[in-house]
């Protein structure tokens, strides 16, 4: 039962990672939709956050595999890599949308 719950939890996190890639792709696509908009100057940030979201799929997949194989250390390493990676993605996403000058750690 515990293994089933851990696999389901890993699959939920993988679903979140896939959703992050989809949102990142939309932000990257819309970054320079209208030439001359302020967001067009942030195309590099939009591309960077998309790349980080794509890289974030790897620890999510490793986490699902670790849960299925009942490998606790591999799951811990996947979490230790994935959490800071998605924190960096969140900062890049905010910077790609609002710019570095409007970043806020708390609303």
C-alpha positions, 0 to 999 in steps of 0.5 A: 500500500505504501509503495502504491501511494509513493508511486501515485505521489511521484506521478502527481509530481511528474504531472506538475512537472509536465504542467510547468513545461506547458506553462513555460512553453506558452510564456516562451511562445508569447514573450515576443508575440508583439514586437516592441512590447516590454516582454520582448526584451525578456526573450532570453529569460523566457527561453531560460525558464523553458529550458529549466522546466525541461531539465526539471522533467529528469528529477521528476521521472527519477522520482517516479522510478525510485518510488516504483523500485522502492529506492529511498536514496534515489528518491531523496537525491531526486528531491534534493535536485528537483526542489532547488531546480523548480525554485530557480524556475519560479524565479526565472518565470517571474522575471520573464513575465514581470522583469527583474526589477519587479521581483517580490519574494512575498506578495 
